[in-house]
Amino acid sequence: MHRKLIHSLLLALALTPALASAELKLPSVIGDHMVLQQKQTNPIWGWDTPGTKVSVTFAGKTYTADADKDGKWTVKLDPQVANASPQVMNIKGTTAKDVQDILIGEVWMCSGQSNMGFTVGGDWKGDLEALASKHPNLRLFALPMVGTQDLKTDIDAKWEASNADTAKPFTAVGFFFGRYLHEVLGVPVGLIDNAWGGSSAEAWVRRSTIESDPRFKDLVERWKNTEKAGFDPVKVKADFDAQTAKWKEAVAAAKAAGKPEPQAPRAPQNPLTGQHRPGNIFAGMMHPTLGYGIKGVIWYQGESNASRAWEYRDLFPFMITEWRKEWKQGDFPFYWVQLADFKAYQDKPGDSDWAELREAQTLSQKLPNSGQCIITDLGEANDIHPKNKYDVAARLVRWALAKDYGIKIAYHSPELKSHEIKGNKVTVTLDCFGSGLRTLDVADVKGFAICGEDKQWVWAQAKIVGNDKVEVWNDAVAAPKAVRFAWSDNPVHNLISKEGLPVTPFRTDDFEMITKPKPAVVAPAPAKPAAPVKPTAAPAKPAEPKTAAAPKKA
């Protein structure tokens, strides 16, 4: 056989497996039953053999792109108006795929930690809500929790229509928010749930961006030390077994003494693959859906960052800004839930890391297209996961309906505007955003504290003295310095707007925050031994005493 022919046959045989395995691939977020965001350009992407020309046909138009050297291809669909009639998208490359049952409407991402991940089934009315969740044009996409430093391009998830089976394990806040939009707007709605319980904000941003920002140097350094130490599963298991053995002994002793059982030790988790490590959630869960057309984001997180509330003032708006850069869709709407009331009631007013975290959230509203709903009346002292998620979503969706869909509805809780001190009273003026003030349950205004120059906080009396003003005082504080409202872990307050939206917690002072890092104490350098004094030929002559200057005449 001719040498060139033999070479060609061998080459063909060598290439056959590669050609046989070559096929068009799509990420899971682009699949059957998906919802495309209306009235904007939507990217559609996937992978194929490098150099392959890929065509995407949808709504009567064909778009083409070439797979790059890594096999990635992307086309951008022209904007479409909302459409509840299922459509098919035909994609052709090395192979062909038809994506079925596509709707066009509103798409929102539902992110955060466990209170966003808290399911429909867990709500107080979860059983009833599940029965009322059959909405074929409300589509749900729930991601598994994946923490990694490697940028993932896909994830194991799928779009599903809402029904009793699919809605019950879905985020309750996200589901109720989306169902309101679906019913009020009358268009299909798609919801992407990527919440992860206990997650820290730093895990939600690209690792390289947080490392390059000097504001988070200490945070990154702490994690580098953790990464250097590594994770030894054998040692960790041995330590956990030892803790468990001691716990069992303590349980037996408690039973014998008729005392409550101590809490069991938590099973160990690998911090390197968890939800706190900077960049982990972005790489494992955000990146696989990065760029998918969305209208905006709803967010419920902060509990895990409460002890670092001062840092959150920078970290939270940084995260939002980075997401908007990554998505390349401009300043899309970003609305969040402020922390609920939680933990034991404080008999005396004072400082609170949860209050400081709430303030950090309030300050983040300086970003465009952002806002928060206040729920310091919906929490539970003994449960960090309050079960009333329906009312949380009802307050959150007001922001979207008013700001993004042009519906005239109250949406903004009253906030501090100014204050004036006269005598022993402080008059606080609130921005009520077109509404006015009232109290809930009782006429007396609850929730204010006041202090003088000594910064010793005491509970204050207060009364509404105008549509937007509250007069605050305590007869024991003759010269007030500042007031605070709902400033505690678990505040008791009853000041609301006339539409029932709670007043935003606030303070008029600028006292040092308890979560602000203290400057490192530098030990003084050891004093150098004094040089030996050389003897002089004669003792030094004492200095002449100075006379006091005569007083000047007036």
C-alpha positions in Angstrom: 0.0 0.0 0.0 1.2 3.5 -0.8 2.9 5.2 2.1 0.7 8.4 1.8 -2.5 6.2 1.8 -1.3 4.3 4.9 -0.6 7.6 6.6 -4.0 8.9 5.7 -5.7 5.8 7.0 -3.8 5.9 10.3 -4.6 9.6 10.7 -8.3 8.9 10.0 -8.3 6.1 12.6 -6.6 8.4 15.1 -9.2 11.1 14.6 -12.2 8.8 14.6 -12.7 8.8 18.4 -12.5 12.5 18.7 -14.9 13.1 15.8 -17.3 10.5 17.3 -17.3 12.2 20.7 -17.5 15.7 19.3 -21.0 17.2 19.9 -22.8 20.4 20.6 -23.2 21.0 24.3 -25.3 23.5 26.2 -25.1 24.7 29.8 -27.9 23.5 32.0 -29.4 27.0 32.4 -30.1 27.0 28.7 -32.5 24.1 28.5 -36.1 23.0 28.2 -38.7 25.1 30.1 -36.4 28.1 30.5 -37.7 31.7 30.6 -35.9 34.4 28.6 -35.9 37.9 29.9 -38.1 40.1 27.8 -37.2 43.4 26.1 -33.4 42.9 26.3 -30.6 41.2 24.3 -30.1 37.6 25.7 -26.9 35.7 25.3 -27.1 32.0 24.3 -23.9 30.0 24.6 -22.5 26.5 24.6 -19.5 24.5 23.3 -18.6 22.5 20.2 -15.5 21.5 18.3 -13.2 24.5 17.9 -13.9 26.3 14.6 -17.3 24.8 14.2 -20.0 27.2 12.9 -23.0 27.1 15.2 -26.5 28.4 14.2 -29.3 29.3 16.6 -32.8 29.7 15.2 -35.4 31.2 17.4 -38.6 33.3 16.9 -38.1 33.2 13.1 -34.5 34.4 13.1 -31.2 32.7 12.8 -28.0 33.7 14.5 -24.5 32.3 13.9 -21.2 32.1 15.7 -17.9 30.2 15.5 -16.7 28.1 18.3 -13.4 29.6 19.6 -10.1 27.7 20.4 -11.7 26.5 23.6 -14.9 25.4 21.9 -17.0 28.2 23.4 -19.5 30.0 21.2 -22.0 32.7 22.0 -24.9 34.4 20.1 -27.1 37.2 21.3 -30.8 37.1 20.6 -32.7 40.2 19.6 -35.1 41.5 22.3 -38.5 39.9 22.4 -41.7 40.9 24.2 -43.3 38.7 26.8 -44.8 35.5 25.3 -46.6 32.7 27.2 -46.8 30.5 24.1 -44.1 27.8 24.3 -41.5 28.2 21.6 -38.7 25.9 20.3 -35.0 27.0 19.8 -33.1 25.0 17.2 -29.3 24.9 17.6 -27.0 23.3 15.1 -23.3 22.6 15.2 -21.4 19.3 15.0 -24.8 17.9 16.2 -28.2 19.5 16.7 -30.4 20.2 19.7 -33.9 21.5 20.1 -34.6 23.4 23.3 -38.3 22.9 24.0 -41.1 24.9 25.8 -39.3 28.3 26.1 -41.3 31.2 27.5 -40.4 34.9 27.5 -41.1 37.1 30.5 -39.3 38.3 33.7 -36.3 36.5 35.2 -35.0 37.2 38.7 -32.1 35.6 40.6 -32.7 34.7 44.3 -29.5 34.7 46.3 -28.2 34.8 49.8 -27.9 32.4 52.8 -30.3 30.1 54.6 -33.2 32.6 55.0 -33.3 32.9 51.2 -32.8 29.1 50.9 -35.6 28.5 53.4 -38.2 26.5 51.5 -41.9 27.0 50.7 -42.6 23.9 52.7 -41.0 25.4 55.8 -43.2 28.5 55.8 -46.0 28.7 58.4 -48.4 28.3 55.5 -46.2 26.0 53.5 -48.7 23.1 53.2 -51.4 25.5 51.9 -49.0 27.4 49.6 -47.8 24.1 48.1 -51.4 23.3 47.2 -51.7 26.7 45.5 -48.5 26.5 43.6 -49.6 25.1 40.3 -48.5 27.8 37.8 -47.2 26.3 34.5 -45.8 29.6 33.4 -43.8 30.2 36.7 -40.5 28.4 36.1 -37.9 27.4 38.7 -34.2 26.7 38.4 -32.5 25.5 41.6 -28.8 25.1 41.8 -26.9 22.6 44.0 -24.4 24.0 46.5 -20.9 23.8 45.0 -17.9 25.5 46.6 -14.6 25.7 44.7 -11.9 28.0 43.5 -12.0 26.6 40.0 -14.4 28.5 37.7 -17.1 26.0 36.8 -18.8 26.4 33.4 -21.8 24.2 34.1 -23.8 22.8 37.0 -26.3 20.0 37.5 -29.7 21.7 37.5 -32.7 22.1 35.3 -35.7 24.4 34.7 -39.1 23.1 36.0 -42.6 24.4 36.0 -44.1 25.3 39.3 -46.3 22.7 41.0 -46.7 21.2 44.5 -43.7 19.0 44.0 -41.3 21.5 42.6 -42.3 24.6 44.6 -42.2 22.9 48.1 -38.4 22.6 48.2 -37.8 26.0 46.4 -36.9 29.2 48.1 -40.0 30.6 49.9 -39.0 34.3 49.6 -38.1 33.8 45.9 -41.2 31.8 45.1 -43.7 34.2 46.7 -41.8 37.1 45.1 -42.0 35.5 41.7 -45.7 34.4 42.1 -46.7 38.0 42.9 -44.9 39.2 39.7 -46.5 36.5 37.7 -50.0 37.2 38.9 -49.7 41.0 38.9 -47.9 41.5 35.6 -49.6 38.6 33.8 -46.4 37.3 32.2 -44.2 34.2 32.6 -41.6 34.5 35.3 -38.4 32.6 35.8 -36.6 32.3 39.1 -33.0 31.2 39.6 -32.3 29.9 43.2 -28.6 29.8 44.1 -28.8 30.4 47.9 -26.5 28.7 50.3 -27.1 28.5 54.0 -24.6 30.2 56.2 -22.7 31.7 53.3 -20.5 34.8 53.8 -20.6 37.7 51.4 -16.9 37.3 50.4 -17.7 33.8 48.9 -20.0 35.4 46.3 -17.3 37.4 44.5 -14.5 36.5 42.1 -11.4 35.6 44.2 -9.1 37.7 42.1 -11.2 40.9 42.6 -11.4 40.7 46.3 -7.6 39.9 46.5 -6.8 43.0 44.5 -8.8 45.4 46.8 -6.7 46.7 49.7 -9.8 47.2 51.8 -10.1 43.4 52.3 -6.4 42.7 52.8 -6.9 41.3 56.4 -9.8 39.1 55.3 -7.8 37.6 52.5 -4.7 37.1 54.7 -6.8 35.2 57.2 -8.0 32.9 54.5 -4.5 32.4 53.1 -3.4 31.2 56.5 -6.4 28.7 56.6 -5.5 27.5 53.1 -1.9 27.0 54.1 -2.9 24.9 57.1 -4.9 22.7 54.7 -7.6 20.2 55.7 -6.6 16.8 57.2 -9.8 14.7 57.2 -8.2 11.9 59.3 -7.1 14.3 62.0 -10.4 16.3 61.9 -12.4 13.1 62.2 -10.3 12.0 65.2 -10.9 15.3 66.9 -14.6 15.1 66.2 -14.8 11.6 67.6 -13.1 12.7 70.7 -15.5 15.7 71.1 -18.4 13.3 70.5 -17.2 11.0 73.2 -16.9 13.8 75.7 -20.4 15.0 74.7 -21.9 11.6 75.4 -20.3 11.6 78.8 -21.7 15.1 79.5 -25.2 14.0 78.3 -25.1 11.0 80.7 -24.1 13.3 83.6 -26.8 15.8 82.7 -29.5 13.1 82.7 -28.3 11.8 86.0 -28.5 15.4 87.5 -31.8 16.1 85.9 -30.3 18.9 83.8 -30.8 19.8 80.1 -28.6 18.0 77.6 -25.7 19.9 76.2 -25.6 20.7 72.5 -23.9 18.1 70.3 -20.7 19.0 68.5 -21.1 20.0 64.9 -19.9 17.6 62.3 -16.7 19.0 60.7 -16.7 20.6 57.3 -13.9 21.3 54.9 -13.5 25.1 54.9 -11.7 24.9 51.6 -14.9 23.7 49.8 -17.4 25.5 52.0 -19.5 28.6 51.7 -17.2 31.1 53.5 -14.0 30.9 51.5 -13.6 34.0 49.2 -14.6 33.2 45.7 -16.0 29.7 46.4 -19.7 30.4 45.5 -18.9 32.7 42.7 -16.7 30.0 41.0 -19.0 27.0 41.8 -22.5 28.5 41.4 -22.4 32.0 39.9 -20.0 31.4 37.1 -22.0 28.6 35.4 -25.0 31.0 34.9 -22.9 34.1 34.4 -24.4 36.3 31.7 -27.8 34.7 31.5 -30.4 37.3 30.9 -32.0 38.5 34.1 -34.1 41.5 35.2 -32.6 41.7 38.7 -31.6 40.1 41.9 -33.2 39.7 45.3 -30.9 39.0 48.2 -31.3 37.8 51.9 -27.9 37.5 53.7 -25.9 39.2 56.4 -26.2 37.0 59.4 -22.8 35.3 58.7 -21.1 38.7 58.4 -22.8 40.4 61.4 -19.7 40.2 63.6 -17.9 42.1 60.8 -20.6 44.7 60.2 -18.0 47.5 59.8 -16.3 45.6 57.0 -19.8 44.9 55.4 -20.2 48.6 54.8 -17.6 48.1 52.0 -18.0 44.4 51.3 -21.7 44.4 50.4 -21.7 47.3 47.9 -18.5 45.9 46.5 -20.2 42.6 45.9 -23.2 44.2 44.2 -20.9 46.3 42.0 -18.8 43.3 41.0 -21.9 41.3 40.0 -23.1 44.1 37.8 -19.7 44.3 36.1 -19.6 40.5 35.6 -23.1 40.3 34.1 -22.5 43.2 31.7 -26.2 44.2 31.9 -25.7 47.6 33.5 -27.0 48.5 36.9 -29.7 45.9 37.1 -32.1 46.1 40.1 -30.7 44.7 43.3 -33.1 44.5 46.3 -32.4 42.9 49.7 -34.0 41.9 53.0 -32.6 43.7 56.0 -31.8 41.4 59.0 -34.8 40.3 61.1 -35.1 40.7 64.8 -33.3 37.8 66.5 -31.7 36.7 69.8 -32.7 37.6 73.4 -34.4 40.8 74.3 -32.1 43.4 75.8 -33.3 44.9 79.0 -31.1 48.0 78.6 -30.3 49.8 75.3 -26.8 49.7 74.0 -24.6 48.4 71.2 -25.4 45.5 68.8 -23.5 43.9 66.0 -26.8 43.0 64.3 -27.9 46.6 64.4 -24.6 47.7 62.9 -25.1 45.1 60.1 -28.5 46.6 59.4 -27.0 50.0 59.2 -24.4 48.8 56.7 -27.3 47.4 54.6 -29.1 50.8 54.8 -26.0 52.7 53.7 -25.7 50.4 50.7 -28.8 51.9 49.2 -26.5 54.7 47.9 -25.9 52.4 45.0 -28.2 53.0 42.0 -31.3 50.7 41.5 -31.0 49.3 45.0 -33.3 49.0 48.0 -34.2 47.0 51.1 -37.3 45.8 52.9 -37.4 46.1 56.7 -38.5 43.0 58.7 -37.5 43.8 62.3 -41.1 42.9 63.2 -41.2 39.5 61.5 -38.3 37.7 63.3 -38.3 35.1 66.1 -36.1 35.5 69.1 -35.3 31.8 69.3 -35.0 31.0 65.6 -32.6 32.6 63.2 -34.9 31.3 60.4 -38.3 33.0 61.0 -41.0 31.0 59.3 -43.1 33.9 58.0 -41.5 34.3 54.6 -44.7 35.2 52.9 -44.8 38.7 54.4 -41.0 39.1 53.7 -41.6 38.5 50.0 -44.7 40.8 50.0 -42.6 43.7 51.2 -39.7 42.9 48.9 -41.8 42.6 45.8 -43.2 46.1 46.4 -39.8 47.5 45.4 -39.8 45.7 42.0 -43.5 46.5 41.3 -43.0 50.2 42.0 -39.4 50.8 40.7 -39.3 48.4 37.7 -42.9 47.9 36.6 -44.4 51.4 37.1 -47.1 50.3 39.6 -48.1 53.0 42.1 -47.7 51.2 45.4 -46.0 52.0 48.7 -42.6 50.3 48.9 -40.1 52.3 50.9 -39.9 52.1 54.7 -39.5 55.5 56.4 -35.9 56.5 57.1 -34.0 59.1 59.2 -33.9 62.4 57.5 -32.6 64.8 60.2 -32.8 65.6 63.9 -32.8 68.7 66.1 -31.9 69.0 69.8 -33.8 71.7 71.8 -33.5 71.6 75.5 -34.1 68.1 76.8 -35.8 66.9 73.7 -34.8 65.6 70.3 -37.1 66.0 67.3 -36.5 63.4 64.7 -37.7 64.0 61.1 -38.2 61.0 58.9 -38.4 60.7 55.2 -41.8 58.9 54.8 -41.6 58.8 51.0 -45.1 60.2 50.4 -46.7 58.6 53.4 -46.9 59.4 57.2 -46.3 57.9 60.6 -48.5 55.9 62.9 -48.1 53.4 65.7 -49.0 49.7 65.8 -51.1 48.1 68.6 -50.6 50.9 71.2 -50.5 54.7 71.0 -47.2 55.1 72.8 -44.2 55.1 70.5 -41.9 52.2 71.3 -38.3 51.6 70.3 -36.3 54.8 71.1 -33.3 55.2 73.3 -31.5 58.4 74.3 -28.2 59.4 75.8 -26.3 62.4 77.0 -22.6 63.3 76.8 -21.8 60.3 79.0 -23.0 58.0 76.2 -25.1 56.0 78.7 -28.1 54.9 76.8 -31.6 54.7 78.5 -35.0 54.0 77.1 -36.8 57.1 75.9 -40.4 58.3 75.7 -41.6 59.4 72.3 -44.6 60.8 70.5 -45.6 61.6 66.9 -45.7 65.4 66.6 -46.4 65.7 62.9 -46.9 63.7 59.7 -43.2 62.9 59.7 -41.8 63.9 63.1 -41.2 62.2 66.4 -40.3 64.0 69.6 -38.0 61.9 71.9 -36.9 62.5 75.5 -36.2 61.1 78.9 -36.6 63.3 82.0 -33.4 61.9 83.4 -31.4 63.2 80.4 -31.3 67.0 80.7 -28.9 67.5 77.8 -29.4 64.8 75.2 -26.6 64.0 72.8 -28.2 61.4 70.5 -31.1 59.0 69.9 -31.4 55.6 68.4 -34.3 53.7 67.1 -34.7 49.9 67.0 -31.0 49.6 67.7 -30.5 46.1 69.1 -30.4 42.5 68.1 -34.1 42.0 68.8 -35.7 45.4 68.9 -39.2 46.0 70.2 -40.8 48.9 68.3 -44.1 49.9 66.8 -43.5 52.9 64.6 -44.6 52.3 61.1 -45.8 54.1 57.9 -49.5 54.5 57.3 -49.2 51.6 54.9 -47.7 49.3 57.5 -44.0 49.4 56.6 -41.8 49.5 59.7 -39.5 52.5 60.2 -35.9 51.7 59.3 -33.6 51.3 62.3 -31.3 54.3 62.7 -29.0 56.3 65.0 -28.2 60.0 65.1 -24.8 59.5 66.7 -21.4 58.7 65.1 -20.0 56.8 68.1 -17.4 54.2 67.6 -18.9 50.9 66.2 -18.2 47.7 68.2 -17.4 45.8 65.0 -14.9 48.3 63.8 -11.4 46.6 64.0 -9.2 48.0 66.7 -5.8 49.1 65.6 -3.0 46.6 66.3 -1.1 47.4 69.5 2.6 47.7 68.7 4.9 46.8 71.5 7.4 49.6 72.2 10.9 48.9 71.2 13.3 48.1 74.1 15.1 51.1 75.3 18.8 51.3 74.4 21.2 51.4 77.3 22.3 54.9 78.1 25.9 55.7 76.9 28.3 56.1 79.9 28.9 59.7 80.9 32.5 60.8 80.6 33.9 62.5 83.7 34.6 66.3 83.4 37.6 68.2 84.6 35.4 70.3 86.9 31.8 70.2 88.0 29.4 72.1 85.7 28.4 75.5 86.9 24.7 75.6 87.9 22.5 77.5 85.6 21.3 80.9 86.7 17.7 80.9 88.0 15.2 82.5 85.7 13.0 85.3 86.9 9.3 85.2 86.2 8.2 87.7 83.6 6.2 90.6 84.9 2.5 90.5 84.1 1.5 92.6 81.1 -0.7 95.6 81.7 -4.2 95.4 80.4 
